[in-house]
Amino acid sequence: MLNNLYDLNIDCDFFVELTNRGPDAHRKFGQVLMEAGYSEEAEILGLGAITSCGKRLCYKMFSKPLGFCLIINNVEFDYLEDRIESDVNAEALEYLFKKIGYNVECERNMTADNMLARLIKFRDENEWASVDSCVLIILSHGDNVNNLDIIYGTDSQWVKKN
């Protein structure tokens, strides 16, 4: 597997490779990272969120699809700087979550009100009891105002729950 990762002529997706290495591969890889001094990276990969299930550490991820994923990608803004390279990130995330078994929906360039409406629609229209997880990804500008984290829509307004 390591040779495949280093060979630029072979199309190899590390995260897909890791999931195909058995039920303990994720945990073992995280343990190797932590022992090598990369504990922050191990946490980013989710080791801190893994719970015990029997003798192994695992998530319950048996549903088909594994879950629902919504990606909101705001690129062009009225008054804030455009996020030109964001499409590359959105495409990579869409590819990754489809590859591991999620139903993925993507939205691009949404105003604050449209984002809120889309989030409500995502919440209300999916059959949550039939899946094991949900992923929401918002690629946009954000800020912290009065100790409150905010996300901006393309109209440069922030998303507010009514």
PyMOL CGO cylinders between C-alpha atoms (Angstrom):
from pymol import cmd
from pymol.cgo import CYLINDER

trace = [
    CYLINDER, 0.00, 0.00, 0.00, 2.83, 2.38, 0.84, 0.3, 1, 1, 1, 1, 1, 1,
    CYLINDER, 2.83, 2.38, 0.84, 4.37, 1.89, -2.60, 0.3, 1, 1, 1, 1, 1, 1,
    CYLINDER, 4.37, 1.89, -2.60, 1.03, 2.76, -4.20, 0.3, 1, 1, 1, 1, 1, 1,
    CYLINDER, 1.03, 2.76, -4.20, 0.83, 5.97, -2.17, 0.3, 1, 1, 1, 1, 1, 1,
    CYLINDER, 0.83, 5.97, -2.17, 4.27, 7.13, -3.30, 0.3, 1, 1, 1, 1, 1, 1,
    CYLINDER, 4.27, 7.13, -3.30, 3.89, 6.08, -6.95, 0.3, 1, 1, 1, 1, 1, 1,
    CYLINDER, 3.89, 6.08, -6.95, 2.48, 9.12, -8.74, 0.3, 1, 1, 1, 1, 1, 1,
    CYLINDER, 2.48, 9.12, -8.74, 1.52, 6.95, -11.75, 0.3, 1, 1, 1, 1, 1, 1,
    CYLINDER, 1.52, 6.95, -11.75, -0.99, 4.93, -9.70, 0.3, 1, 1, 1, 1, 1, 1,
    CYLINDER, -0.99, 4.93, -9.70, -4.37, 6.46, -8.86, 0.3, 1, 1, 1, 1, 1, 1,
    CYLINDER, -4.37, 6.46, -8.86, -4.56, 5.79, -5.11, 0.3, 1, 1, 1, 1, 1, 1,
    CYLINDER, -4.56, 5.79, -5.11, -6.93, 7.38, -2.61, 0.3, 1, 1, 1, 1, 1, 1,
    CYLINDER, -6.93, 7.38, -2.61, -5.38, 6.95, 0.85, 0.3, 1, 1, 1, 1, 1, 1,
    CYLINDER, -5.38, 6.95, 0.85, -8.64, 7.17, 2.79, 0.3, 1, 1, 1, 1, 1, 1,
    CYLINDER, -8.64, 7.17, 2.79, -10.31, 4.58, 0.56, 0.3, 1, 1, 1, 1, 1, 1,
    CYLINDER, -10.31, 4.58, 0.56, -7.26, 2.34, 0.87, 0.3, 1, 1, 1, 1, 1, 1,
    CYLINDER, -7.26, 2.34, 0.87, -7.36, 2.67, 4.66, 0.3, 1, 1, 1, 1, 1, 1,
    CYLINDER, -7.36, 2.67, 4.66, -11.03, 1.67, 4.87, 0.3, 1, 1, 1, 1, 1, 1,
    CYLINDER, -11.03, 1.67, 4.87, -10.28, -1.47, 2.84, 0.3, 1, 1, 1, 1, 1, 1,
    CYLINDER, -10.28, -1.47, 2.84, -7.61, -2.69, 5.27, 0.3, 1, 1, 1, 1, 1, 1,
    CYLINDER, -7.61, -2.69, 5.27, -9.90, -4.26, 7.84, 0.3, 1, 1, 1, 1, 1, 1,
    CYLINDER, -9.90, -4.26, 7.84, -11.97, -3.14, 10.82, 0.3, 1, 1, 1, 1, 1, 1,
    CYLINDER, -11.97, -3.14, 10.82, -8.97, -2.11, 12.94, 0.3, 1, 1, 1, 1, 1, 1,
    CYLINDER, -8.97, -2.11, 12.94, -7.03, -0.23, 10.24, 0.3, 1, 1, 1, 1, 1, 1,
    CYLINDER, -7.03, -0.23, 10.24, -8.27, 3.21, 11.21, 0.3, 1, 1, 1, 1, 1, 1,
    CYLINDER, -8.27, 3.21, 11.21, -7.48, 2.69, 14.89, 0.3, 1, 1, 1, 1, 1, 1,
    CYLINDER, -7.48, 2.69, 14.89, -4.04, 1.20, 14.15, 0.3, 1, 1, 1, 1, 1, 1,
    CYLINDER, -4.04, 1.20, 14.15, -3.17, 4.03, 11.79, 0.3, 1, 1, 1, 1, 1, 1,
    CYLINDER, -3.17, 4.03, 11.79, -4.21, 6.56, 14.44, 0.3, 1, 1, 1, 1, 1, 1,
    CYLINDER, -4.21, 6.56, 14.44, -2.09, 4.75, 17.01, 0.3, 1, 1, 1, 1, 1, 1,
    CYLINDER, -2.09, 4.75, 17.01, 0.93, 4.90, 14.68, 0.3, 1, 1, 1, 1, 1, 1,
    CYLINDER, 0.93, 4.90, 14.68, 0.34, 8.62, 14.16, 0.3, 1, 1, 1, 1, 1, 1,
    CYLINDER, 0.34, 8.62, 14.16, 0.15, 9.25, 17.90, 0.3, 1, 1, 1, 1, 1, 1,
    CYLINDER, 0.15, 9.25, 17.90, 3.28, 7.20, 18.62, 0.3, 1, 1, 1, 1, 1, 1,
    CYLINDER, 3.28, 7.20, 18.62, 5.13, 9.14, 15.90, 0.3, 1, 1, 1, 1, 1, 1,
    CYLINDER, 5.13, 9.14, 15.90, 4.20, 12.45, 17.55, 0.3, 1, 1, 1, 1, 1, 1,
    CYLINDER, 4.20, 12.45, 17.55, 1.30, 13.37, 15.28, 0.3, 1, 1, 1, 1, 1, 1,
    CYLINDER, 1.30, 13.37, 15.28, -1.43, 13.34, 17.93, 0.3, 1, 1, 1, 1, 1, 1,
    CYLINDER, -1.43, 13.34, 17.93, -3.15, 16.45, 16.52, 0.3, 1, 1, 1, 1, 1, 1,
    CYLINDER, -3.15, 16.45, 16.52, -3.44, 14.79, 13.12, 0.3, 1, 1, 1, 1, 1, 1,
    CYLINDER, -3.44, 14.79, 13.12, -4.78, 11.63, 14.76, 0.3, 1, 1, 1, 1, 1, 1,
    CYLINDER, -4.78, 11.63, 14.76, -7.47, 13.69, 16.49, 0.3, 1, 1, 1, 1, 1, 1,
    CYLINDER, -7.47, 13.69, 16.49, -8.38, 15.37, 13.18, 0.3, 1, 1, 1, 1, 1, 1,
    CYLINDER, -8.38, 15.37, 13.18, -8.92, 11.90, 11.71, 0.3, 1, 1, 1, 1, 1, 1,
    CYLINDER, -8.92, 11.90, 11.71, -11.44, 11.21, 14.46, 0.3, 1, 1, 1, 1, 1, 1,
    CYLINDER, -11.44, 11.21, 14.46, -9.69, 9.01, 16.98, 0.3, 1, 1, 1, 1, 1, 1,
    CYLINDER, -9.69, 9.01, 16.98, -11.10, 11.10, 19.83, 0.3, 1, 1, 1, 1, 1, 1,
    CYLINDER, -11.10, 11.10, 19.83, -14.66, 10.40, 18.64, 0.3, 1, 1, 1, 1, 1, 1,
    CYLINDER, -14.66, 10.40, 18.64, -14.37, 6.63, 18.35, 0.3, 1, 1, 1, 1, 1, 1,
    CYLINDER, -14.37, 6.63, 18.35, -16.43, 4.68, 20.85, 0.3, 1, 1, 1, 1, 1, 1,
    CYLINDER, -16.43, 4.68, 20.85, -16.09, 1.15, 22.14, 0.3, 1, 1, 1, 1, 1, 1,
    CYLINDER, -16.09, 1.15, 22.14, -18.14, -1.57, 20.49, 0.3, 1, 1, 1, 1, 1, 1,
    CYLINDER, -18.14, -1.57, 20.49, -17.25, -5.02, 21.75, 0.3, 1, 1, 1, 1, 1, 1,
    CYLINDER, -17.25, -5.02, 21.75, -13.51, -5.67, 21.80, 0.3, 1, 1, 1, 1, 1, 1,
    CYLINDER, -13.51, -5.67, 21.80, -12.83, -3.38, 18.85, 0.3, 1, 1, 1, 1, 1, 1,
    CYLINDER, -12.83, -3.38, 18.85, -13.12, 0.35, 18.52, 0.3, 1, 1, 1, 1, 1, 1,
    CYLINDER, -13.12, 0.35, 18.52, -15.60, 1.21, 15.80, 0.3, 1, 1, 1, 1, 1, 1,
    CYLINDER, -15.60, 1.21, 15.80, -18.51, 3.26, 14.57, 0.3, 1, 1, 1, 1, 1, 1,
    CYLINDER, -18.51, 3.26, 14.57, -21.82, 1.69, 13.64, 0.3, 1, 1, 1, 1, 1, 1,
    CYLINDER, -21.82, 1.69, 13.64, -21.68, 2.24, 9.88, 0.3, 1, 1, 1, 1, 1, 1,
    CYLINDER, -21.68, 2.24, 9.88, -23.76, -0.46, 8.23, 0.3, 1, 1, 1, 1, 1, 1,
    CYLINDER, -23.76, -0.46, 8.23, -26.54, 1.48, 6.51, 0.3, 1, 1, 1, 1, 1, 1,
    CYLINDER, -26.54, 1.48, 6.51, -26.80, 1.80, 2.73, 0.3, 1, 1, 1, 1, 1, 1,
    CYLINDER, -26.80, 1.80, 2.73, -26.18, 4.61, 2.10, 0.3, 1, 1, 1, 1, 1, 1,
    CYLINDER, -26.18, 4.61, 2.10, -23.90, 5.29, 5.08, 0.3, 1, 1, 1, 1, 1, 1,
    CYLINDER, -23.90, 5.29, 5.08, -25.55, 8.64, 5.44, 0.3, 1, 1, 1, 1, 1, 1,
    CYLINDER, -25.55, 8.64, 5.44, -26.47, 11.93, 3.86, 0.3, 1, 1, 1, 1, 1, 1,
    CYLINDER, -26.47, 11.93, 3.86, -23.97, 14.66, 3.05, 0.3, 1, 1, 1, 1, 1, 1,
    CYLINDER, -23.97, 14.66, 3.05, -24.79, 18.25, 2.13, 0.3, 1, 1, 1, 1, 1, 1,
    CYLINDER, -24.79, 18.25, 2.13, -22.03, 20.49, 0.75, 0.3, 1, 1, 1, 1, 1, 1,
    CYLINDER, -22.03, 20.49, 0.75, -22.71, 24.22, 0.46, 0.3, 1, 1, 1, 1, 1, 1,
    CYLINDER, -22.71, 24.22, 0.46, -19.96, 25.92, -1.51, 0.3, 1, 1, 1, 1, 1, 1,
    CYLINDER, -19.96, 25.92, -1.51, -20.03, 29.72, -1.60, 0.3, 1, 1, 1, 1, 1, 1,
    CYLINDER, -20.03, 29.72, -1.60, -17.54, 31.12, -4.10, 0.3, 1, 1, 1, 1, 1, 1,
    CYLINDER, -17.54, 31.12, -4.10, -18.79, 34.49, -5.40, 0.3, 1, 1, 1, 1, 1, 1,
    CYLINDER, -18.79, 34.49, -5.40, -19.76, 37.19, -2.88, 0.3, 1, 1, 1, 1, 1, 1,
    CYLINDER, -19.76, 37.19, -2.88, -21.40, 40.60, -3.21, 0.3, 1, 1, 1, 1, 1, 1,
    CYLINDER, -21.40, 40.60, -3.21, -19.11, 42.47, -0.81, 0.3, 1, 1, 1, 1, 1, 1,
    CYLINDER, -19.11, 42.47, -0.81, -16.56, 39.95, 0.43, 0.3, 1, 1, 1, 1, 1, 1,
    CYLINDER, -16.56, 39.95, 0.43, -13.58, 38.56, -1.47, 0.3, 1, 1, 1, 1, 1, 1,
    CYLINDER, -13.58, 38.56, -1.47, -14.46, 35.71, -3.83, 0.3, 1, 1, 1, 1, 1, 1,
    CYLINDER, -14.46, 35.71, -3.83, -13.22, 32.26, -2.84, 0.3, 1, 1, 1, 1, 1, 1,
    CYLINDER, -13.22, 32.26, -2.84, -11.91, 31.25, -6.27, 0.3, 1, 1, 1, 1, 1, 1,
    CYLINDER, -11.91, 31.25, -6.27, -10.25, 27.95, -5.29, 0.3, 1, 1, 1, 1, 1, 1,
    CYLINDER, -10.25, 27.95, -5.29, -13.21, 26.65, -3.29, 0.3, 1, 1, 1, 1, 1, 1,
    CYLINDER, -13.21, 26.65, -3.29, -14.62, 24.62, -6.19, 0.3, 1, 1, 1, 1, 1, 1,
    CYLINDER, -14.62, 24.62, -6.19, -11.57, 22.33, -6.07, 0.3, 1, 1, 1, 1, 1, 1,
    CYLINDER, -11.57, 22.33, -6.07, -12.22, 21.60, -2.38, 0.3, 1, 1, 1, 1, 1, 1,
    CYLINDER, -12.22, 21.60, -2.38, -15.93, 21.05, -2.95, 0.3, 1, 1, 1, 1, 1, 1,
    CYLINDER, -15.93, 21.05, -2.95, -15.29, 18.61, -5.80, 0.3, 1, 1, 1, 1, 1, 1,
    CYLINDER, -15.29, 18.61, -5.80, -12.75, 16.66, -3.73, 0.3, 1, 1, 1, 1, 1, 1,
    CYLINDER, -12.75, 16.66, -3.73, -15.17, 16.44, -0.79, 0.3, 1, 1, 1, 1, 1, 1,
    CYLINDER, -15.17, 16.44, -0.79, -18.02, 15.35, -3.04, 0.3, 1, 1, 1, 1, 1, 1,
    CYLINDER, -18.02, 15.35, -3.04, -15.83, 12.65, -4.59, 0.3, 1, 1, 1, 1, 1, 1,
    CYLINDER, -15.83, 12.65, -4.59, -14.63, 11.41, -1.18, 0.3, 1, 1, 1, 1, 1, 1,
    CYLINDER, -14.63, 11.41, -1.18, -18.07, 11.15, 0.42, 0.3, 1, 1, 1, 1, 1, 1,
    CYLINDER, -18.07, 11.15, 0.42, -19.61, 9.49, -2.64, 0.3, 1, 1, 1, 1, 1, 1,
    CYLINDER, -19.61, 9.49, -2.64, -16.70, 7.03, -2.75, 0.3, 1, 1, 1, 1, 1, 1,
    CYLINDER, -16.70, 7.03, -2.75, -17.22, 5.96, 0.87, 0.3, 1, 1, 1, 1, 1, 1,
    CYLINDER, -17.22, 5.96, 0.87, -20.97, 5.51, 0.41, 0.3, 1, 1, 1, 1, 1, 1,
    CYLINDER, -20.97, 5.51, 0.41, -22.84, 8.72, 1.20, 0.3, 1, 1, 1, 1, 1, 1,
    CYLINDER, -22.84, 8.72, 1.20, -25.69, 10.28, -0.73, 0.3, 1, 1, 1, 1, 1, 1,
    CYLINDER, -25.69, 10.28, -0.73, -24.20, 13.68, -1.52, 0.3, 1, 1, 1, 1, 1, 1,
    CYLINDER, -24.20, 13.68, -1.52, -26.03, 16.86, -2.43, 0.3, 1, 1, 1, 1, 1, 1,
    CYLINDER, -26.03, 16.86, -2.43, -24.13, 20.00, -3.47, 0.3, 1, 1, 1, 1, 1, 1,
    CYLINDER, -24.13, 20.00, -3.47, -25.23, 23.61, -3.56, 0.3, 1, 1, 1, 1, 1, 1,
    CYLINDER, -25.23, 23.61, -3.56, -23.24, 26.56, -4.88, 0.3, 1, 1, 1, 1, 1, 1,
    CYLINDER, -23.24, 26.56, -4.88, -23.42, 30.30, -4.21, 0.3, 1, 1, 1, 1, 1, 1,
    CYLINDER, -23.42, 30.30, -4.21, -26.28, 30.64, -1.75, 0.3, 1, 1, 1, 1, 1, 1,
    CYLINDER, -26.28, 30.64, -1.75, -27.43, 33.78, 0.06, 0.3, 1, 1, 1, 1, 1, 1,
    CYLINDER, -27.43, 33.78, 0.06, -27.80, 33.63, 3.84, 0.3, 1, 1, 1, 1, 1, 1,
    CYLINDER, -27.80, 33.63, 3.84, -31.58, 33.17, 3.61, 0.3, 1, 1, 1, 1, 1, 1,
    CYLINDER, -31.58, 33.17, 3.61, -31.21, 30.49, 0.92, 0.3, 1, 1, 1, 1, 1, 1,
    CYLINDER, -31.21, 30.49, 0.92, -28.65, 28.65, 3.05, 0.3, 1, 1, 1, 1, 1, 1,
    CYLINDER, -28.65, 28.65, 3.05, -31.00, 28.59, 6.02, 0.3, 1, 1, 1, 1, 1, 1,
    CYLINDER, -31.00, 28.59, 6.02, -33.88, 27.40, 3.84, 0.3, 1, 1, 1, 1, 1, 1,
    CYLINDER, -33.88, 27.40, 3.84, -31.68, 24.69, 2.32, 0.3, 1, 1, 1, 1, 1, 1,
    CYLINDER, -31.68, 24.69, 2.32, -30.55, 23.49, 5.76, 0.3, 1, 1, 1, 1, 1, 1,
    CYLINDER, -30.55, 23.49, 5.76, -34.17, 23.23, 6.88, 0.3, 1, 1, 1, 1, 1, 1,
    CYLINDER, -34.17, 23.23, 6.88, -35.04, 21.31, 3.70, 0.3, 1, 1, 1, 1, 1, 1,
    CYLINDER, -35.04, 21.31, 3.70, -32.06, 18.97, 4.27, 0.3, 1, 1, 1, 1, 1, 1,
    CYLINDER, -32.06, 18.97, 4.27, -33.25, 18.35, 7.83, 0.3, 1, 1, 1, 1, 1, 1,
    CYLINDER, -33.25, 18.35, 7.83, -36.88, 17.77, 6.89, 0.3, 1, 1, 1, 1, 1, 1,
    CYLINDER, -36.88, 17.77, 6.89, -36.62, 15.77, 3.64, 0.3, 1, 1, 1, 1, 1, 1,
    CYLINDER, -36.62, 15.77, 3.64, -34.19, 13.03, 4.59, 0.3, 1, 1, 1, 1, 1, 1,
    CYLINDER, -34.19, 13.03, 4.59, -35.05, 9.66, 6.11, 0.3, 1, 1, 1, 1, 1, 1,
    CYLINDER, -35.05, 9.66, 6.11, -32.72, 9.91, 9.11, 0.3, 1, 1, 1, 1, 1, 1,
    CYLINDER, -32.72, 9.91, 9.11, -33.77, 6.63, 10.72, 0.3, 1, 1, 1, 1, 1, 1,
    CYLINDER, -33.77, 6.63, 10.72, -32.44, 4.74, 7.68, 0.3, 1, 1, 1, 1, 1, 1,
    CYLINDER, -32.44, 4.74, 7.68, -28.82, 5.98, 7.91, 0.3, 1, 1, 1, 1, 1, 1,
    CYLINDER, -28.82, 5.98, 7.91, -26.01, 5.90, 10.45, 0.3, 1, 1, 1, 1, 1, 1,
    CYLINDER, -26.01, 5.90, 10.45, -24.58, 9.38, 9.95, 0.3, 1, 1, 1, 1, 1, 1,
    CYLINDER, -24.58, 9.38, 9.95, -24.92, 12.86, 8.55, 0.3, 1, 1, 1, 1, 1, 1,
    CYLINDER, -24.92, 12.86, 8.55, -22.26, 15.22, 7.23, 0.3, 1, 1, 1, 1, 1, 1,
    CYLINDER, -22.26, 15.22, 7.23, -22.76, 18.94, 6.67, 0.3, 1, 1, 1, 1, 1, 1,
    CYLINDER, -22.76, 18.94, 6.67, -19.97, 20.90, 4.99, 0.3, 1, 1, 1, 1, 1, 1,
    CYLINDER, -19.97, 20.90, 4.99, -20.17, 24.65, 4.49, 0.3, 1, 1, 1, 1, 1, 1,
    CYLINDER, -20.17, 24.65, 4.49, -17.39, 26.26, 2.46, 0.3, 1, 1, 1, 1, 1, 1,
    CYLINDER, -17.39, 26.26, 2.46, -17.81, 30.00, 2.90, 0.3, 1, 1, 1, 1, 1, 1,
    CYLINDER, -17.81, 30.00, 2.90, -16.50, 33.07, 4.67, 0.3, 1, 1, 1, 1, 1, 1,
    CYLINDER, -16.50, 33.07, 4.67, -17.04, 33.19, 8.42, 0.3, 1, 1, 1, 1, 1, 1,
    CYLINDER, -17.04, 33.19, 8.42, -16.32, 35.42, 11.37, 0.3, 1, 1, 1, 1, 1, 1,
    CYLINDER, -16.32, 35.42, 11.37, -16.77, 35.78, 15.11, 0.3, 1, 1, 1, 1, 1, 1,
    CYLINDER, -16.77, 35.78, 15.11, -19.04, 38.59, 16.25, 0.3, 1, 1, 1, 1, 1, 1,
    CYLINDER, -19.04, 38.59, 16.25, -19.67, 39.16, 19.96, 0.3, 1, 1, 1, 1, 1, 1,
    CYLINDER, -19.67, 39.16, 19.96, -18.25, 35.70, 20.71, 0.3, 1, 1, 1, 1, 1, 1,
    CYLINDER, -18.25, 35.70, 20.71, -20.66, 34.13, 18.19, 0.3, 1, 1, 1, 1, 1, 1,
    CYLINDER, -20.66, 34.13, 18.19, -19.29, 32.17, 15.22, 0.3, 1, 1, 1, 1, 1, 1,
    CYLINDER, -19.29, 32.17, 15.22, -21.08, 33.14, 12.01, 0.3, 1, 1, 1, 1, 1, 1,
    CYLINDER, -21.08, 33.14, 12.01, -21.16, 31.97, 8.39, 0.3, 1, 1, 1, 1, 1, 1,
    CYLINDER, -21.16, 31.97, 8.39, -21.76, 34.35, 5.49, 0.3, 1, 1, 1, 1, 1, 1,
    CYLINDER, -21.76, 34.35, 5.49, -23.95, 33.79, 2.46, 0.3, 1, 1, 1, 1, 1, 1,
    CYLINDER, -23.95, 33.79, 2.46, -23.00, 35.15, -0.95, 0.3, 1, 1, 1, 1, 1, 1,
    CYLINDER, -23.00, 35.15, -0.95, -24.99, 38.32, -0.19, 0.3, 1, 1, 1, 1, 1, 1,
    CYLINDER, -24.99, 38.32, -0.19, -22.41, 38.94, 2.58, 0.3, 1, 1, 1, 1, 1, 1,
    CYLINDER, -22.41, 38.94, 2.58, -25.13, 38.55, 5.23, 0.3, 1, 1, 1, 1, 1, 1,
    CYLINDER, -25.13, 38.55, 5.23, -24.74, 35.97, 7.94, 0.3, 1, 1, 1, 1, 1, 1,
    CYLINDER, -24.74, 35.97, 7.94, -27.05, 33.03, 8.44, 0.3, 1, 1, 1, 1, 1, 1,
    CYLINDER, -27.05, 33.03, 8.44, -29.53, 33.70, 11.26, 0.3, 1, 1, 1, 1, 1, 1,
    CYLINDER, -29.53, 33.70, 11.26, -32.11, 31.34, 12.63, 0.3, 1, 1, 1, 1, 1, 1,
    CYLINDER, -32.11, 31.34, 12.63, -35.47, 33.10, 12.55, 0.3, 1, 1, 1, 1, 1, 1,
]
cmd.load_cgo(trace, "trace")
